[in-house]
Amino acid sequence: MAESFKDYLQAAAQTINQAAQDPLAQAMEKAIALCCGALDQNQPLLVCGNGGSAADAMHFSAELVARFLKDRKGLPCICLASNPAMLTAWANDVDFETVFARQVEAFGQSGGVLIALSTSGKSKNIIRAAQQAKAMGLGVIALTGAGGGDLAALADVLLQAPSTHTPLIQQVHLCFYHYLCARIEERYAA
């Protein structure tokens, strides 16, 4: 039998509350500093994820390119999951495992930042993107679930939701990137 709606919301609230208690504040401040440092150098933030995390990557990117809460200039943030022609061409002609790494190679520059979303931390194409970013001198911010998976070892900043249940992880990730957007925007708002 499925849990009740109330139980589900209580589990979500408990996971978010646990994230607030975990030592994530320092990691979040480091993530904000990395993002602002890249933007100060006119380096784009590159964001990638698969499935629901791809949708989150698009959401995050849209908030920074358009606006979150305040009027300000558009900020360069590229969602690597938002170009279906590139994704399908590369996946068909080469492979899916390097579909994000190829775009990091194309758009990334030393001093830039890759924000990699993977609830498990084990997505091969996300790991390959992080490896490419590291090789090119980009900072890597990883949003994962508990433990961080293989992605944790590649991250300069690990923002891990305290759960292994994908929907709960994604709900915490929404809080993570909304907070990132608010703090980044605060710096660049008129």
C-alpha positions as CSV (number, residue, x, y, z in Angstrom):
1,M,0.0,0.0,0.0
2,A,1.3,3.4,-0.9
3,E,2.0,5.9,1.8
4,S,-0.6,8.6,2.4
5,F,-0.2,12.1,1.0
6,K,0.4,13.4,4.5
7,D,3.2,10.8,5.1
8,Y,4.8,11.7,1.8
9,L,4.9,15.4,2.7
10,Q,6.2,14.7,6.2
11,A,9.0,12.5,4.7
12,A,9.9,15.4,2.3
13,A,9.9,17.9,5.2
14,Q,12.0,15.6,7.3
15,T,14.6,15.2,4.5
16,I,14.7,19.0,3.9
17,N,15.0,19.6,7.7
18,Q,17.8,17.0,7.9
19,A,19.6,18.8,5.0
20,A,19.4,22.0,7.1
21,Q,21.1,20.3,10.0
22,D,23.9,18.7,8.0
23,P,27.1,20.6,7.6
24,L,26.1,21.9,4.2
25,A,26.4,25.6,4.9
26,Q,30.1,25.8,4.3
27,A,29.8,23.7,1.1
28,M,27.0,26.0,-0.1
29,E,29.1,29.1,0.6
30,K,32.0,27.6,-1.4
31,A,29.6,26.8,-4.3
32,I,28.3,30.4,-4.3
33,A,31.9,31.7,-4.3
34,L,32.9,29.3,-7.2
35,C,29.9,30.4,-9.3
36,C,30.4,34.1,-8.7
37,G,34.1,33.8,-9.3
38,A,33.4,32.3,-12.7
39,L,30.7,34.9,-13.5
40,D,33.0,37.7,-12.5
41,Q,35.4,36.4,-15.2
42,N,32.6,36.2,-17.8
43,Q,32.8,32.4,-17.7
44,P,29.6,30.6,-18.2
45,L,28.2,28.2,-15.7
46,L,27.6,24.8,-17.4
47,V,24.9,22.6,-15.9
48,C,24.0,19.0,-16.7
49,G,21.8,16.1,-15.5
50,N,19.7,13.3,-16.8
51,G,15.9,12.9,-16.7
52,G,14.5,14.8,-13.8
53,S,17.9,16.2,-13.1
54,A,18.1,17.5,-16.7
55,A,14.8,19.3,-16.0
56,D,16.4,20.7,-12.8
57,A,19.4,21.8,-14.9
58,M,17.1,23.6,-17.3
59,H,15.2,25.2,-14.4
60,F,18.5,26.4,-12.8
61,S,19.8,27.8,-16.0
62,A,16.6,29.6,-16.8
63,E,16.5,31.3,-13.4
64,L,20.0,32.8,-14.0
65,V,19.7,33.7,-17.7
66,A,16.2,35.2,-17.2
67,R,15.7,36.3,-13.6
68,F,14.9,34.6,-10.3
69,L,13.5,37.3,-8.0
70,K,15.3,40.5,-8.9
71,D,16.0,42.6,-12.0
72,R,19.6,42.4,-13.2
73,K,21.6,41.6,-16.3
74,G,21.3,38.1,-17.8
75,L,23.9,35.7,-16.5
76,P,25.7,33.2,-18.7
77,C,24.4,29.8,-17.7
78,I,24.2,27.0,-20.2
79,C,22.2,23.8,-19.7
80,L,24.0,21.0,-21.5
81,A,20.7,19.0,-21.6
82,S,18.7,21.5,-23.6
83,N,19.9,21.0,-27.2
84,P,18.2,17.9,-28.5
85,A,19.9,18.1,-31.9
86,M,23.3,18.1,-30.4
87,L,22.4,15.4,-27.8
88,T,20.9,13.0,-30.4
89,A,23.6,13.6,-33.0
90,W,26.4,12.9,-30.6
91,A,24.6,10.0,-28.9
92,N,23.8,8.4,-32.3
93,D,27.1,9.0,-34.0
94,V,29.5,8.6,-31.0
95,D,27.9,7.5,-27.7
96,F,25.7,8.8,-24.9
97,E,28.4,8.5,-22.3
98,T,30.3,11.5,-23.6
99,V,27.4,13.7,-24.6
100,F,28.0,16.2,-21.8
101,A,31.8,15.9,-21.8
102,R,31.8,17.0,-25.4
103,Q,29.9,20.1,-24.6
104,V,32.2,20.9,-21.6
105,E,35.0,20.7,-24.1
106,A,33.1,23.1,-26.4
107,F,31.9,25.7,-23.9
108,G,34.1,25.3,-20.8
109,Q,37.1,27.4,-20.0
110,S,39.6,27.4,-17.2
111,G,38.1,29.2,-14.3
112,G,34.6,28.3,-15.3
113,V,32.2,26.0,-13.3
114,L,30.4,22.7,-14.1
115,I,27.3,22.1,-12.0
116,A,26.6,18.4,-12.2
117,L,23.3,16.9,-11.0
118,S,23.1,13.2,-10.4
119,T,20.9,11.7,-7.6
120,S,23.0,8.6,-7.5
121,G,26.3,10.2,-8.3
122,K,26.9,7.3,-10.6
123,S,25.7,8.5,-14.0
124,K,28.5,7.7,-16.5
125,N,27.8,10.7,-18.7
126,I,27.8,13.1,-15.7
127,I,31.1,11.6,-14.4
128,R,32.7,12.0,-17.8
129,A,31.6,15.6,-17.9
130,A,33.2,16.2,-14.5
131,Q,36.4,14.5,-15.6
132,Q,36.5,16.7,-18.7
133,A,35.8,19.8,-16.6
134,K,38.6,18.9,-14.2
135,A,41.0,18.3,-17.1
136,M,40.2,21.8,-18.4
137,G,40.6,23.6,-15.1
138,L,36.9,24.2,-14.4
139,G,35.5,23.9,-10.8
140,V,33.0,21.1,-10.3
141,I,29.9,21.5,-8.0
142,A,28.1,18.2,-7.6
143,L,24.5,17.9,-6.4
144,T,23.9,14.3,-5.4
145,G,22.1,12.0,-3.0
146,A,23.6,10.6,0.2
147,G,27.2,9.5,-0.2
148,G,27.7,11.3,-3.6
149,G,28.6,8.1,-5.5
150,D,31.6,8.2,-7.9
151,L,30.9,11.9,-8.6
152,A,31.9,12.9,-5.0
153,A,35.6,12.3,-5.8
154,L,35.5,14.7,-8.7
155,A,33.7,17.5,-6.9
156,D,35.3,20.6,-5.6
157,V,32.0,21.2,-3.8
158,L,29.6,18.3,-2.9
159,L,26.1,19.2,-2.1
160,Q,24.5,15.9,-1.1
161,A,20.9,15.5,-0.1
162,P,20.5,13.3,2.9
163,S,18.5,10.6,1.2
164,T,18.8,7.7,-1.3
165,H,15.2,8.1,-2.6
166,T,15.3,9.9,-5.9
167,P,12.2,12.1,-5.5
168,L,13.3,13.3,-2.0
169,I,16.8,14.0,-3.3
170,Q,15.3,16.1,-6.2
171,Q,13.2,18.0,-3.7
172,V,16.3,18.9,-1.7
173,H,18.2,19.8,-4.9
174,L,15.4,22.3,-5.7
175,C,16.1,24.0,-2.4
176,F,19.9,23.9,-3.1
177,Y,19.7,25.5,-6.5
178,H,17.0,28.0,-5.6
179,Y,19.2,29.2,-2.8
180,L,22.2,29.3,-5.1
181,C,20.1,31.4,-7.6
182,A,19.1,33.8,-4.8
183,R,22.6,34.4,-3.6
184,I,24.1,34.7,-7.1
185,E,21.4,37.1,-8.1
186,E,21.9,39.1,-5.0
187,R,25.4,39.8,-6.1
188,Y,24.5,41.0,-9.6
189,A,21.2,42.8,-9.0
190,A,21.2,46.5,-9.6
